[in-house]
Amino acid sequence: MRVSITKPISNPEQFKQQLLTWAQQFREVIFLDSNSYPQQYSSFDCLLAVDAFTSLKTDFHNAFDDLKQYQQTTKDWLFGYLSYDLKNDIEDLKSNNFDGLEFPDLFFFQPKKIFVLKGNQLEIQYLLLCDDEVEDDFNEIVESQSRSLGTKVESAVSLKIEQRISRELYIEKVTKMLDHIHKGDMYEANFCMEFFAENAIINPLEKFEKLNEISQAPFSVFFKNHKQYLLSASPERYLKKVGDKIISQPIKGTSKRFLDSAEDQKSKEFLESDAKERAENIMITDLVRNDLSHTAQKGSVEVEELCKIYSFLQVHQMISTITSKLDPQYSPVDVLKTTFPMGSMTGAPKISVMKIIENLEETKRGLYSGAVGYFTPEGDFDFNVVIRSILYNQEKQYASFSVGSAITSLSIPEKEYEECLLKAKAMHEVLQ
């Protein structure tokens, strides 16, 4: 049983910083920040979970069955991630590309300590409570210096960021993808490439602070599992479950932000009316509708929003919202298994596309284009899509971020390459 205590917070933004600074002492940390982004399905302003009581770490073999058993046995809060390569558990697929990060395919933990901030109210939930532990921890958090004051340690080594795929090779590979489309092997595919730095010594907390400051995305994550880190400024929700309602919000379609308001509005309107971007989004919306139908009550799959434009600090994005009602015969993990990997990061038809992109990409995706999130004790969940993110293996001194774009019959390889560079901008800036 968890003990729950509520406290008022006078300065929520400062407290968020203090909370994350305090959390660094633990081996397992997950910090989820909505950055006060206005969204219909938000549950909290920020959530921190630390210190594993139990955990599950595995490769892709029977990973979803293991997760289902873990979730049904604990019936508690669980936090963690699904890597893209869990596709190999669902279908007869392989991941043979280079992996510089070497994260487990799946990792979840049951935390001893949870902090949920909504407005100026903080809910604290502890397992295995000792006398005065909550008060001692709370005082320690409040007394800790915020990130901006206490944790700025510049990287000891300047990073040399390299590109796994050159511009010329990218154009060559996208041209091959267009051949597949023209042959009818697929309609759309998300093709990704990696940027990386070897001998990388960085302060993950400092880098997350910078990334979060310039992006302020609604699904931002600081994740730490010992010496493996995810620093994410994701704008995209993969899947959320509230009771029997399932919500998916795929992103397809990107345009640049401008300081000049007239130019910025023009960029937004161009995205809204762009035939290629709309076609991409509608194809993925159809794919998500099909995926959700596997676990939905008959006739319950609906498109709540189609091709709506949302603006973030770095880019404008085209987002659709698809919902369904869960058939009671299916478990929460069944919903994840029948929709994973998310259509926005694969393409259509899904299995054919995953085989083609495996052959053309140079890097194992791993946690990039996977999902990070949590289960509640009631079996609800919320997961993001791991994009606009930096991955870091401190032990191997390897830092990595990947970007991708959707390739359709209307794609111009050079323009797709430019879109990738636009998406890479924030991570590049942070690591440099």
C-alpha positions as CSV (number, residue, x, y, z in Angstrom):
1,M,0.0,0.0,0.0
2,R,1.1,3.5,-0.8
3,V,0.9,6.3,1.8
4,S,-0.4,9.5,0.1
5,I,0.2,13.1,1.4
6,T,-0.7,16.4,-0.2
7,K,1.3,19.7,0.2
8,P,0.7,23.2,-1.2
9,I,3.6,24.6,-3.4
10,S,4.0,28.4,-3.6
11,N,6.3,28.4,-6.6
12,P,5.6,25.4,-8.8
13,E,8.2,26.2,-11.5
14,Q,11.0,26.6,-9.0
15,F,9.8,23.4,-7.2
16,K,10.0,21.4,-10.4
17,Q,13.7,22.3,-10.8
18,Q,14.4,21.5,-7.1
19,L,12.6,18.2,-7.5
20,L,14.6,17.1,-10.5
21,T,17.9,18.2,-8.9
22,W,17.1,16.3,-5.7
23,A,16.2,13.2,-7.8
24,Q,19.8,12.8,-9.2
25,Q,20.9,10.8,-6.1
26,F,18.8,7.8,-7.2
27,R,19.8,5.0,-9.6
28,E,16.3,5.1,-11.3
29,V,14.7,8.4,-12.2
30,I,11.8,9.4,-14.5
31,F,10.6,13.0,-14.6
32,L,7.7,13.8,-16.9
33,D,7.0,17.5,-17.6
34,S,4.0,18.8,-19.6
35,N,5.5,22.3,-19.6
36,S,2.0,23.8,-19.1
37,Y,1.2,23.1,-22.7
38,P,-2.5,23.5,-23.3
39,Q,-3.8,20.0,-24.1
40,Q,-7.2,18.3,-23.7
41,Y,-5.9,15.0,-22.2
42,S,-3.4,16.3,-19.7
43,S,-3.3,14.6,-16.2
44,F,-0.6,16.6,-14.3
45,D,1.9,19.4,-14.7
46,C,4.8,17.2,-13.8
47,L,5.4,13.8,-12.3
48,L,8.6,12.3,-10.7
49,A,9.2,8.7,-9.8
50,V,12.4,7.5,-8.3
51,D,14.1,4.5,-6.6
52,A,13.0,1.1,-7.8
53,F,11.4,-1.3,-5.4
54,T,11.1,-3.9,-8.2
55,S,12.0,-3.7,-11.8
56,L,11.7,-5.6,-15.1
57,K,14.6,-5.5,-17.7
58,T,14.5,-7.7,-20.8
59,D,15.3,-8.1,-24.4
60,F,12.5,-8.4,-27.0
61,H,11.8,-12.2,-26.5
62,N,8.3,-12.5,-25.0
63,A,8.7,-8.9,-23.7
64,F,5.0,-8.0,-23.9
65,D,4.0,-11.2,-22.0
66,D,6.6,-10.4,-19.3
67,L,5.3,-6.8,-19.1
68,K,1.7,-8.0,-18.8
69,Q,2.5,-10.4,-16.0
70,Y,4.5,-7.7,-14.2
71,Q,1.7,-5.1,-14.5
72,Q,-1.0,-7.6,-13.4
73,T,1.1,-8.9,-10.5
74,T,2.1,-5.5,-9.0
75,K,-1.1,-3.6,-9.7
76,D,0.9,-0.5,-8.9
77,W,2.5,2.5,-10.5
78,L,5.1,1.3,-13.1
79,F,7.4,3.6,-15.1
80,G,9.6,2.8,-18.0
81,Y,10.0,2.4,-21.8
82,L,9.3,0.2,-24.8
83,S,12.1,0.3,-27.4
84,Y,11.3,0.3,-31.1
85,D,12.9,-3.2,-31.4
86,L,10.1,-4.8,-29.5
87,K,8.7,-5.1,-33.0
88,N,10.7,-8.3,-33.1
89,D,8.5,-9.8,-30.3
90,I,5.3,-9.0,-32.3
91,E,6.3,-10.0,-35.8
92,D,9.0,-12.1,-37.5
93,L,11.4,-9.2,-37.8
94,K,15.1,-8.5,-36.9
95,S,17.3,-5.6,-35.8
96,N,20.8,-6.1,-37.1
97,N,21.9,-2.5,-37.5
98,F,24.7,-0.9,-35.5
99,D,23.9,-0.1,-31.8
100,G,26.2,2.4,-30.1
101,L,23.9,2.8,-27.0
102,E,23.2,-0.8,-25.9
103,F,20.0,0.0,-23.9
104,P,17.8,-3.0,-22.8
105,D,14.8,-3.5,-25.2
106,L,12.4,-3.0,-22.3
107,F,12.7,-1.5,-18.8
108,F,10.1,-0.8,-16.2
109,F,10.3,-0.1,-12.5
110,Q,8.0,0.1,-9.5
111,P,9.1,3.2,-7.7
112,K,9.3,3.7,-3.9
113,K,8.7,7.4,-4.2
114,I,6.3,9.4,-6.5
115,F,5.6,13.1,-6.7
116,V,2.6,14.4,-8.8
117,L,2.4,18.2,-9.2
118,K,-0.9,19.8,-10.4
119,G,-1.1,23.5,-10.2
120,N,0.2,24.4,-6.8
121,Q,-0.8,21.1,-5.2
122,L,1.8,18.3,-4.7
123,E,0.7,14.8,-4.1
124,I,3.4,12.5,-2.6
125,Q,3.0,8.7,-2.6
126,Y,5.5,6.5,-0.8
127,L,5.9,2.7,-0.5
128,L,7.7,1.4,2.6
129,L,7.3,4.6,4.6
130,C,9.7,5.2,7.5
131,D,8.9,7.7,10.3
132,D,9.3,11.3,9.1
133,E,10.6,10.2,5.7
134,V,8.2,12.3,3.6
135,E,8.9,15.4,5.7
136,D,12.7,14.9,5.6
137,D,12.7,14.4,1.8
138,F,10.4,17.4,1.3
139,N,12.6,19.7,3.3
140,E,15.7,18.4,1.4
141,I,13.9,19.1,-1.9
142,V,12.9,22.6,-0.9
143,E,16.5,23.3,0.4
144,S,18.2,22.0,-2.7
145,Q,19.4,24.5,-5.3
146,S,17.5,24.6,-8.5
147,R,19.2,23.3,-11.7
148,S,20.0,26.8,-12.9
149,L,21.9,27.6,-9.7
150,G,23.4,24.3,-8.6
151,T,24.1,21.9,-11.5
152,K,25.7,23.8,-14.3
153,V,28.8,21.7,-15.0
154,E,30.1,22.3,-18.5
155,S,31.2,19.3,-20.5
156,A,34.8,18.5,-20.0
157,V,35.3,17.5,-23.6
158,S,33.9,19.4,-26.6
159,L,31.7,17.1,-28.6
160,K,32.3,16.3,-32.2
161,I,28.9,15.4,-33.6
162,E,28.9,13.2,-36.6
163,Q,26.2,12.1,-39.1
164,R,25.8,8.3,-39.6
165,I,24.3,9.0,-43.1
166,S,25.8,11.7,-45.4
167,R,23.5,14.0,-47.4
168,E,24.5,12.1,-50.6
169,L,23.8,8.7,-49.1
170,Y,20.5,10.0,-47.6
171,I,19.3,11.1,-51.0
172,E,20.3,7.8,-52.5
173,K,18.5,5.8,-49.9
174,V,15.3,7.9,-50.1
175,T,15.4,7.4,-53.9
176,K,15.4,3.6,-53.2
177,M,12.4,4.1,-50.9
178,L,10.6,5.9,-53.7
179,D,11.2,2.9,-55.9
180,H,9.6,0.7,-53.3
181,I,6.6,3.0,-53.3
182,H,6.3,3.0,-57.0
183,K,6.4,-0.8,-57.1
184,G,3.6,-0.9,-54.5
185,D,5.7,-2.4,-51.6
186,M,4.5,0.4,-49.4
187,Y,2.6,3.8,-49.4
188,E,4.6,5.7,-46.8
189,A,7.7,5.1,-44.6
190,N,9.4,7.0,-41.8
191,F,13.1,6.9,-42.6
192,C,15.5,7.9,-39.9
193,M,19.2,8.8,-39.5
194,E,21.5,9.1,-36.5
195,F,23.7,11.9,-35.3
196,F,26.2,10.8,-32.7
197,A,29.3,11.8,-30.6
198,E,31.9,9.4,-29.3
199,N,34.1,10.1,-26.2
200,A,31.2,12.2,-25.0
201,I,31.3,13.5,-21.5
202,I,28.2,15.5,-20.7
203,N,26.1,16.6,-17.7
204,P,22.7,15.0,-18.6
205,L,20.8,17.2,-16.2
206,E,22.3,20.4,-17.7
207,K,21.6,19.2,-21.3
208,F,18.0,18.3,-20.4
209,E,17.5,21.7,-18.9
210,K,18.7,23.4,-22.1
211,L,16.7,21.1,-24.4
212,N,13.5,21.6,-22.3
213,E,14.0,25.3,-22.2
214,I,14.2,25.7,-26.0
215,S,11.5,23.2,-26.8
216,Q,8.9,23.3,-23.9
217,A,7.3,20.2,-25.3
218,P,4.2,18.6,-23.6
219,F,5.8,15.1,-23.3
220,S,9.2,16.0,-22.1
221,V,11.1,13.3,-20.2
222,F,14.3,13.1,-18.1
223,F,15.0,9.3,-17.7
224,K,17.9,7.7,-15.9
225,N,18.6,4.0,-15.4
226,H,22.0,4.0,-13.6
227,K,24.3,5.3,-16.4
228,Q,21.8,5.2,-19.3
229,Y,19.9,8.5,-20.0
230,L,17.1,9.7,-22.1
231,L,16.6,13.5,-22.5
232,S,13.4,14.0,-24.4
233,A,11.5,17.0,-25.7
234,S,8.8,15.0,-27.4
235,P,5.7,16.8,-28.7
236,E,3.9,13.5,-29.5
237,R,1.6,11.3,-27.5
238,Y,1.7,7.6,-28.6
239,L,-1.2,6.2,-26.5
240,K,-3.2,7.1,-23.4
241,K,-5.8,5.0,-21.5
242,V,-8.4,6.5,-19.2
243,G,-10.9,3.9,-18.0
244,D,-12.1,2.2,-21.2
245,K,-11.1,5.2,-23.4
246,I,-8.0,4.9,-25.6
247,I,-6.5,8.0,-27.1
248,S,-3.8,8.2,-29.9
249,Q,-2.4,11.4,-31.3
250,P,0.0,10.8,-34.2
251,I,2.1,13.6,-35.6
252,K,2.7,13.8,-39.3
253,G,3.6,17.2,-40.9
254,T,6.1,19.8,-39.9
255,S,6.9,23.4,-40.7
256,K,9.3,26.0,-39.4
257,R,8.6,28.7,-36.8
258,F,9.6,32.3,-37.6
259,L,10.2,35.3,-35.3
260,D,8.2,37.5,-37.7
261,S,4.5,36.8,-36.9
262,A,3.3,37.3,-40.5
263,E,5.9,34.9,-41.8
264,D,5.1,32.4,-39.0
265,Q,1.4,32.5,-39.8
266,K,2.2,31.9,-43.4
267,S,4.3,28.9,-42.5
268,K,1.4,27.5,-40.4
269,E,-1.2,28.1,-43.2
270,F,1.1,26.5,-45.7
271,L,1.4,23.4,-43.5
272,E,-2.4,23.2,-43.1
273,S,-3.0,23.3,-46.8
274,D,0.0,21.2,-47.9
275,A,-1.4,18.2,-49.9
276,K,1.7,16.0,-49.2
277,E,1.6,16.6,-45.4
278,R,-2.1,16.0,-45.2
279,A,-1.8,12.8,-47.2
280,E,0.9,11.6,-44.8
281,N,-1.2,12.4,-41.8
282,I,-4.4,10.8,-43.2
283,M,-2.5,7.6,-44.1
284,I,-1.2,7.3,-40.6
285,T,-4.6,8.2,-39.1
286,D,-6.1,5.3,-41.1
287,L,-3.3,3.0,-39.8
288,V,-4.0,4.0,-36.2
289,R,-7.7,3.4,-36.6
290,N,-7.0,-0.1,-37.9
291,D,-4.5,-0.7,-35.0
292,L,-7.0,0.4,-32.4
293,S,-9.8,-1.7,-33.8
294,H,-8.0,-4.9,-32.7
295,T,-8.9,-4.2,-29.0
296,A,-11.9,-1.8,-29.5
297,Q,-15.6,-2.3,-28.8
298,K,-17.3,-2.7,-32.1
299,G,-18.0,0.7,-33.8
300,S,-16.2,2.7,-31.1
301,V,-13.1,3.9,-33.1
302,E,-13.5,7.6,-33.9
303,V,-11.4,10.4,-35.4
304,E,-11.9,13.4,-33.0
305,E,-9.5,15.7,-34.8
306,L,-8.0,15.4,-38.3
307,C,-4.9,17.3,-39.4
308,K,-5.1,20.0,-36.8
309,I,-2.1,22.4,-36.5
310,Y,-0.4,22.8,-33.1
311,S,2.4,25.2,-32.6
312,F,5.6,24.5,-30.5
313,L,8.6,26.7,-29.9
314,Q,10.7,25.1,-32.6
315,V,8.1,24.0,-35.2
316,H,4.4,23.8,-36.2
317,Q,3.0,20.2,-36.3
318,M,0.0,18.5,-37.9
319,I,-1.7,16.2,-35.3
320,S,-4.7,14.0,-35.5
321,T,-6.6,12.5,-32.5
322,I,-8.1,9.0,-32.8
323,T,-10.0,7.4,-29.9
324,S,-11.7,4.1,-29.1
325,K,-13.4,2.2,-26.3
326,L,-11.5,-0.8,-25.0
327,D,-13.2,-4.2,-25.2
328,P,-13.1,-5.6,-21.6
329,Q,-11.6,-8.9,-22.7
330,Y,-8.3,-7.1,-23.5
331,S,-5.7,-6.0,-21.0
332,P,-3.8,-2.6,-21.0
333,V,-0.7,-4.3,-22.3
334,D,-2.7,-5.9,-25.1
335,V,-3.5,-2.4,-26.4
336,L,0.2,-1.5,-26.5
337,K,1.1,-4.8,-28.2
338,T,-1.5,-4.5,-31.0
339,T,-0.5,-0.9,-31.8
340,F,3.3,-1.0,-31.4
341,P,5.5,0.4,-32.9
342,M,3.4,3.5,-33.5
343,G,2.3,4.1,-37.1
344,S,3.8,7.6,-37.2
345,M,7.3,6.1,-36.8
346,T,6.8,3.2,-39.2
347,G,4.5,3.8,-42.1
348,A,2.0,1.7,-44.1
349,P,1.6,-1.1,-44.5
350,K,3.5,-1.5,-41.2
351,I,5.2,-4.9,-41.5
352,S,6.4,-4.4,-45.1
353,V,7.7,-0.9,-44.2
354,M,9.6,-2.1,-41.1
355,K,11.5,-4.7,-43.2
356,I,12.4,-2.1,-45.8
357,I,13.6,0.6,-43.3
358,E,15.6,-2.0,-41.4
359,N,17.5,-2.7,-44.7
360,L,18.0,1.0,-45.5
361,E,18.7,2.6,-42.1
362,E,22.2,2.4,-40.7
363,T,21.4,2.4,-36.9
364,K,19.4,0.2,-34.6
365,R,16.7,2.6,-33.4
366,G,16.5,1.2,-29.9
367,L,14.7,3.6,-27.6
368,Y,14.4,6.2,-30.3
369,S,10.9,6.0,-31.9
370,G,9.9,3.8,-28.9
371,A,7.8,5.1,-26.1
372,V,8.2,6.2,-22.5
373,G,5.5,6.4,-19.9
374,Y,3.7,4.8,-17.0
375,F,0.9,2.6,-15.8
376,T,-1.3,3.6,-12.8
377,P,-2.5,1.1,-10.2
378,E,-5.9,1.1,-11.9
379,G,-4.4,-0.1,-15.2
380,D,-4.6,3.3,-17.0
381,F,-1.5,4.4,-18.9
382,D,0.1,7.3,-20.9
383,F,3.1,7.0,-23.3
384,N,4.9,9.4,-25.5
385,V,6.8,8.9,-28.7
386,V,10.5,9.1,-28.3
387,I,11.4,11.8,-30.8
388,R,13.4,15.1,-30.4
389,S,15.5,13.3,-27.9
390,I,19.1,12.8,-26.8
391,L,20.2,9.3,-25.7
392,Y,23.3,8.9,-23.6
393,N,25.3,5.9,-22.4
394,Q,27.6,7.5,-19.7
395,E,29.6,4.3,-19.3
396,K,30.4,4.1,-23.1
397,Q,30.6,7.9,-23.4
398,Y,28.3,7.7,-26.4
399,A,25.7,10.3,-27.1
400,S,23.1,10.0,-29.9
401,F,20.0,11.6,-31.4
402,S,18.1,10.5,-34.5
403,V,15.6,12.3,-36.7
404,G,13.3,11.1,-39.5
405,S,10.7,12.2,-42.0
406,A,7.8,10.5,-43.8
407,I,8.6,9.4,-47.3
408,T,5.6,9.3,-49.7
409,S,5.2,9.2,-53.5
410,L,5.2,13.1,-53.4
411,S,8.6,13.2,-51.5
412,I,11.5,15.2,-52.9
413,P,14.7,13.6,-51.3
414,E,16.5,17.0,-50.9
415,K,13.4,18.5,-49.1
416,E,13.1,15.5,-46.8
417,Y,16.8,15.9,-45.9
418,E,16.1,19.6,-45.0
419,E,13.2,18.6,-42.8
420,C,15.5,16.2,-40.9
421,L,18.0,19.0,-40.3
422,L,15.2,21.2,-39.0
423,K,14.1,18.5,-36.5
424,A,17.8,18.0,-35.5
425,K,18.3,21.7,-34.7
426,A,17.4,21.7,-31.0
427,M,19.4,18.6,-30.1
428,H,22.4,19.9,-32.1
429,E,22.2,23.2,-30.3
430,V,22.1,21.6,-26.9
431,L,25.0,19.2,-27.5
432,Q,27.2,21.9,-29.0
